[in-house]
Amino acid sequence: MPRLRLRYRAEHRPLLVLTDTPDPKCPECRGEGGWVEDHGDGTGAYAGTDAYPCTCWNPDHPERQVPIPRWIARRLFGWTEPFHSNEPPF
């Protein structure tokens, strides 16, 4: 079950961004979504780092951007229309 985090973003137009987050109560990763391990080669020298995602979270889920109607963004977030825009009016 995804745990969604909501963020407001207004670069060219107002957006509501939904992203999946790790489980904050996970006993394995303690809410960090995974862990990293350094490993060495046969001589003991550093050979790299491996990242392991936890099973409580899937980092491959893309974030979803939901456009907010302009009149709602003006009222709730104080958004103002940019002076110049390269987006079509429809």
Secondary structure by P-SEA (a helix, b strand, c coil): ccbbbbbbbbccbbbbbbbbbcccccccccccccbbbbbbcccccccbbbbbbcccccccbbbbbbbccaaaaaaccccccccccccccc
